[in-house]
Amino acid sequence: MCGRLLSSRTFIEHREDGAMFEFALVVLLVMSGAASRAVGGSRRAGWVLMAASLAWPVVNRPIEGPVLVVVARTHGIALTDVLALVGVLTAIWVLAGRPWVGGAPAGNRPCPQCGYGPTHPDR
């Protein structure tokens, strides 16, 4: 410590900020892990990414960074708020079936169980 005694109120505020910082780091790690799995095609990871991205603006206060756009005198869009937008857009892209990804259209893909193409007996 810096040598001066902290009041109990300052200590509690410091402890709460530290806990929020740790929670923000956990949410950030969940977002990055879910994003890497979601881009690989995991729909479950897409849902986790969506939830973590929507929670991100609530918990990112300790590490917000510079304000990019001032919305009101006391509110603005910070640099780390953009992570939530990127996460939500990535999750939507994954949950929509990853359109614009190379490969055969969904109707022409072979059946993953038996290997039949568009002429599958059940289609």
HELIX and SHEET records of a PDB file:
HELIX    1   1 SER A    8  VAL A   39  1                                  32    
HELIX    2   2 ARG A   43  VAL A   59  1                                  17    
HELIX    3   3 ARG A   61  ILE A   63  5                                   3    
HELIX    4   4 ASP A   81  LEU A   95  1                                  15    
HELIX    5   5 ALA A  106  ASN A  108  5                                   3    
SHEET    1   A 2 VAL A  67  ALA A  72  0                                        
SHEET    2   A 2 HIS A  75  ALA A  78 -1                                        
END                                                                             
